[in-house]
Amino acid sequence: MKLVRYGAPGQEKPGLVDSDGVLRDLSGVVAELSGEALGNASLRGLAAIDPSTLPRVDGTPRYGAPVAGIGKMICVGMNYADHAAETNAPVPEQPVLFMKATTAIGGPNDTVVIPRGSVKTDWEVELGVIIGEVTRDVSIDEALEHVAGYAVINDLSEREFQLEHGGQWVKGKSCDTFGPIGPWLVTRDEVADPQQLSLWLEVNGHRYQNGNTRTMVFGVAHLVSYISRYMTLMPGDVISTGTPAGVGLGLKPPTYLKPGDVIELGIEGLGQQRQDVVAHPGRAA
């Protein structure tokens, strides 16, 4: 299934996109795509519904992040060897974890705002993993059974804030609009192998990133197991699994986003995003 949340910010309703690409309203079945609604039993129930019996949603409504009430968003750094190389960082021996504030999360086509004073706002296409079951210290073999599904994420980053303002990376990762997720959550049963997905990103029509999840240093099952050793993952939590080479920081010379740019990105079978980049209203010209 392709599960979505559609509508104006703060007023999204749950829905699904059927095999013909028609948006259907799920609000008569589940109140929200969060918590227990993302569990294995609930997803089996939703899969048993004939989509044609659900109300059709006409027009082209906005899509929000496909999961509501995300408790935490955990990101993985340097999880592609080519990305580590382009940023002059060693390939990690264990997953590098950091958090992105949930206030950064938005819809897949929402506007990206360059933060006040920023001159190094960067892009990162990533595979997102949405947790469906309470996950606590699970084995690698059990890990994927706790995953509800997958989504496209743009892990936007302000490199000066991240690398030159001291402390941890979270400051460069958590600005408002820096976490577009979606357009939909594709349930686990429709992704035969999360380690065989091509992913790409373009700015103004130029392709900067063109990778495949098979080149991850640590795969999805390993990450879910590893993270669950250190913290309990709850239904609706999101793991952003790292980005391949081609980010602005790694280009020669480095290239960063500016107002007027258009970002487009996607992952095989998981859909595409498009974001217009604008200046912060308080940013100096």
C-alpha positions as CSV (number, residue, x, y, z in Angstrom):
1,M,0.0,0.0,0.0
2,K,0.9,3.6,-0.5
3,L,-0.3,5.4,2.6
4,V,-0.5,9.2,2.6
5,R,-1.7,12.2,4.7
6,Y,-3.3,14.9,2.6
7,G,-4.6,18.4,3.3
8,A,-3.4,21.8,4.6
9,P,-0.7,21.8,7.2
10,G,-2.1,20.8,10.6
11,Q,-5.4,19.5,8.9
12,E,-4.1,16.4,7.1
13,K,-6.3,13.4,6.7
14,P,-5.2,9.8,6.3
15,G,-5.5,8.3,2.8
16,L,-4.1,5.7,0.4
17,V,-3.2,5.8,-3.2
18,D,-4.7,2.8,-5.1
19,S,-3.2,0.8,-7.9
20,D,-4.6,3.3,-10.5
21,G,-3.0,6.3,-8.7
22,V,-6.3,7.5,-7.3
23,L,-6.3,9.0,-3.8
24,R,-8.7,7.5,-1.4
25,D,-9.9,8.8,2.0
26,L,-9.0,6.5,4.9
27,S,-10.4,8.8,7.7
28,G,-13.5,6.6,8.1
29,V,-11.2,3.6,8.9
30,V,-8.4,5.1,10.9
31,A,-8.3,8.4,12.7
32,E,-4.6,9.0,11.9
33,L,-1.5,7.3,10.5
34,S,0.3,7.1,13.7
35,G,0.9,4.7,16.7
36,E,-1.0,1.4,16.5
37,A,-2.3,2.3,13.0
38,L,1.2,1.5,11.7
39,G,1.5,-1.9,13.4
40,N,1.5,-5.2,11.6
41,A,-2.0,-6.1,12.6
42,S,-3.4,-2.7,11.5
43,L,-1.6,-2.8,8.2
44,R,-2.9,-6.2,7.4
45,G,-6.4,-4.9,8.1
46,L,-6.0,-2.0,5.8
47,A,-4.6,-4.2,3.1
48,A,-7.7,-6.3,3.2
49,I,-9.9,-3.3,2.3
50,D,-11.0,-3.0,-1.3
51,P,-9.8,0.5,-2.2
52,S,-12.7,1.1,-4.5
53,T,-15.0,1.1,-1.5
54,L,-13.2,4.1,0.0
55,P,-14.2,7.7,-0.9
56,R,-12.3,9.1,-3.9
57,V,-10.5,12.4,-3.2
58,D,-10.6,14.6,-6.3
59,G,-8.2,17.4,-7.2
60,T,-4.6,17.7,-6.3
61,P,-4.4,18.3,-2.5
62,R,-1.2,18.9,-0.7
63,Y,0.6,15.9,0.8
64,G,2.0,16.2,4.3
65,A,4.5,13.8,5.9
66,P,2.9,10.4,5.6
67,V,3.2,9.7,9.4
68,A,1.7,11.8,12.1
69,G,3.0,12.4,15.6
70,I,6.6,11.4,14.9
71,G,8.3,10.9,18.2
72,K,11.8,11.0,17.1
73,M,13.8,11.2,13.8
74,I,17.1,9.4,13.9
75,C,19.6,10.0,11.2
76,V,22.7,8.0,10.1
77,G,25.8,9.8,9.0
78,M,28.5,8.6,6.6
79,N,26.5,5.5,5.7
80,Y,27.7,5.4,2.1
81,A,31.5,5.0,1.5
82,D,31.5,7.4,-1.5
83,H,29.8,10.1,0.6
84,A,32.4,9.6,3.4
85,A,35.1,9.9,0.8
86,E,33.8,13.1,-0.7
87,T,33.7,14.8,2.7
88,N,37.1,13.5,3.7
89,A,35.7,11.4,6.5
90,P,36.6,7.8,7.4
91,V,34.1,5.0,6.7
92,P,32.7,4.4,10.2
93,E,33.2,1.1,12.0
94,Q,29.8,1.6,13.7
95,P,26.8,3.6,12.6
96,V,27.1,7.3,13.3
97,L,23.8,8.5,14.8
98,F,22.3,11.9,15.3
99,M,18.9,13.4,15.8
100,K,16.9,15.8,13.6
101,A,14.3,17.9,15.5
102,T,10.7,16.9,14.6
103,T,9.9,20.5,14.0
104,A,12.0,20.2,10.8
105,I,9.5,17.7,9.3
106,G,7.3,18.7,6.4
107,G,5.5,17.5,3.3
108,P,7.3,16.2,0.3
109,N,6.6,19.3,-1.9
110,D,6.6,22.0,0.8
111,T,8.8,25.0,0.4
112,V,12.3,24.8,1.7
113,V,13.4,27.9,3.6
114,I,17.1,28.8,3.8
115,P,17.7,29.7,7.4
116,R,18.5,33.2,8.5
117,G,22.2,33.9,7.8
118,S,22.8,30.6,6.0
119,V,25.3,30.4,3.1
120,K,25.8,26.6,3.2
121,T,22.3,25.0,2.9
122,D,22.8,21.5,1.3
123,W,20.7,18.6,0.0
124,E,20.7,14.9,0.8
125,V,18.4,12.2,-0.7
126,E,17.9,9.4,1.8
127,L,15.8,6.2,2.3
128,G,13.5,6.7,5.3
129,V,12.4,3.8,7.5
130,I,9.2,4.1,9.4
131,I,8.9,1.9,12.5
132,G,5.6,0.1,13.0
133,E,6.1,-2.0,16.2
134,V,7.7,-1.2,19.5
135,T,11.3,-2.1,18.9
136,R,13.7,-2.8,21.8
137,D,17.0,-4.6,21.4
138,V,15.9,-6.7,18.4
139,S,18.2,-9.0,16.4
140,I,19.1,-8.3,12.8
141,D,17.0,-11.2,11.7
142,E,13.9,-9.8,13.5
143,A,14.5,-6.2,12.6
144,L,12.5,-5.8,9.4
145,E,9.4,-7.3,11.1
146,H,9.2,-4.1,13.1
147,V,9.2,-1.8,10.0
148,A,5.9,-0.4,8.8
149,G,7.4,0.8,5.5
150,Y,9.7,3.2,3.6
151,A,9.6,6.7,2.3
152,V,11.7,9.3,0.5
153,I,13.5,11.9,2.8
154,N,15.5,15.0,1.9
155,D,17.8,15.4,4.9
156,L,18.6,19.0,4.3
157,S,21.7,20.3,6.2
158,E,23.3,23.7,6.9
159,R,27.0,22.9,6.8
160,E,28.2,25.9,8.6
161,F,25.8,25.3,11.5
162,Q,26.7,21.6,11.4
163,L,30.4,21.7,11.2
164,E,31.6,25.2,12.3
165,H,29.3,26.2,15.2
166,G,30.6,23.7,17.7
167,G,28.9,20.7,19.4
168,Q,27.0,18.1,17.6
169,W,25.5,18.0,14.1
170,V,21.9,18.5,15.2
171,K,22.1,22.3,14.8
172,G,22.8,22.0,11.1
173,K,20.1,19.4,10.6
174,S,17.1,20.8,12.5
175,C,16.1,24.1,10.9
176,D,12.5,24.5,10.0
177,T,11.6,22.8,6.6
178,F,14.8,20.6,6.7
179,G,12.9,17.3,6.8
180,P,10.6,16.7,3.9
181,I,9.1,13.1,4.1
182,G,7.0,11.4,1.5
183,P,5.0,11.6,-0.8
184,W,3.8,8.3,0.8
185,L,4.7,5.5,3.1
186,V,5.1,2.4,1.0
187,T,4.4,-0.6,3.2
188,R,7.1,-3.2,3.8
189,D,5.4,-5.9,1.8
190,E,5.8,-3.9,-1.4
191,V,9.5,-3.4,-1.0
192,A,11.1,-6.7,-1.9
193,D,14.6,-5.6,-0.8
194,P,15.4,-2.2,0.8
195,Q,19.0,-2.8,-0.2
196,Q,18.3,-2.7,-3.9
197,L,16.7,0.7,-4.4
198,S,18.1,3.4,-6.7
199,L,17.9,7.0,-5.4
200,W,18.7,10.3,-7.0
201,L,18.5,14.1,-6.5
202,E,18.6,17.1,-8.9
203,V,18.9,20.8,-8.4
204,N,17.5,23.0,-11.3
205,G,17.5,19.9,-13.5
206,H,21.1,18.9,-12.9
207,R,21.6,15.5,-11.4
208,Y,24.0,15.7,-8.4
209,Q,23.2,12.4,-6.7
210,N,22.7,9.0,-8.3
211,G,23.1,6.1,-6.0
212,N,21.7,2.8,-4.8
213,T,21.0,1.5,-1.3
214,R,23.0,-1.6,-2.0
215,T,26.1,0.5,-1.3
216,M,25.1,1.4,2.2
217,V,27.8,0.7,4.8
218,F,25.1,-0.6,7.2
219,G,21.9,-1.9,5.8
220,V,18.4,-1.3,7.1
221,A,18.1,-4.4,9.2
222,H,21.4,-3.7,10.8
223,L,20.5,-0.1,11.6
224,V,17.1,-1.0,13.1
225,S,18.8,-3.6,15.3
226,Y,21.7,-1.4,16.2
227,I,19.6,1.6,17.1
228,S,17.2,-0.5,19.2
229,R,20.1,-1.5,21.4
230,Y,20.5,2.0,22.6
231,M,16.9,3.3,22.6
232,T,13.4,2.0,22.2
233,L,12.0,2.7,18.8
234,M,8.2,3.5,18.8
235,P,5.6,3.2,16.1
236,G,5.9,6.2,13.9
237,D,9.6,6.9,14.6
238,V,11.7,7.5,11.5
239,I,15.2,6.5,10.6
240,S,16.9,8.4,7.8
241,T,19.5,6.0,6.6
242,G,22.2,8.2,5.0
243,T,23.0,9.7,1.7
244,P,25.2,8.7,-1.3
245,A,27.8,10.9,-2.9
246,G,26.9,14.1,-4.7
247,V,26.0,16.6,-1.9
248,G,27.0,20.2,-2.3
249,L,29.6,20.0,0.4
250,G,31.5,17.4,-1.6
251,L,31.6,19.3,-4.9
252,K,34.7,21.2,-6.1
253,P,34.1,24.0,-5.4
254,P,31.3,23.4,-2.8
255,T,27.9,24.3,-4.2
256,Y,24.9,25.3,-2.0
257,L,21.3,26.1,-2.4
258,K,20.1,29.6,-3.0
259,P,16.6,31.2,-3.3
260,G,14.9,30.3,-6.5
261,D,16.5,26.8,-6.8
262,V,14.2,23.8,-7.4
263,I,15.1,20.5,-5.7
264,E,13.7,17.2,-7.2
265,L,14.5,13.8,-5.7
266,G,13.2,10.3,-5.6
267,I,13.7,6.6,-4.8
268,E,12.8,3.7,-6.9
269,G,9.2,2.6,-6.1
270,L,8.8,5.2,-3.3
271,G,7.9,8.3,-5.3
272,Q,9.4,11.7,-5.8
273,Q,9.6,15.1,-4.1
274,R,9.9,18.6,-5.4
275,Q,10.8,21.7,-3.4
276,D,11.1,25.3,-4.2
277,V,13.8,27.1,-2.2
278,V,13.1,30.5,-0.7
279,A,15.0,32.9,1.5
280,H,14.2,33.2,5.2
281,P,12.0,36.4,5.6
282,G,14.5,37.7,8.1
283,R,17.6,36.8,6.0
284,A,19.7,39.7,4.7
285,A,19.8,40.1,1.0
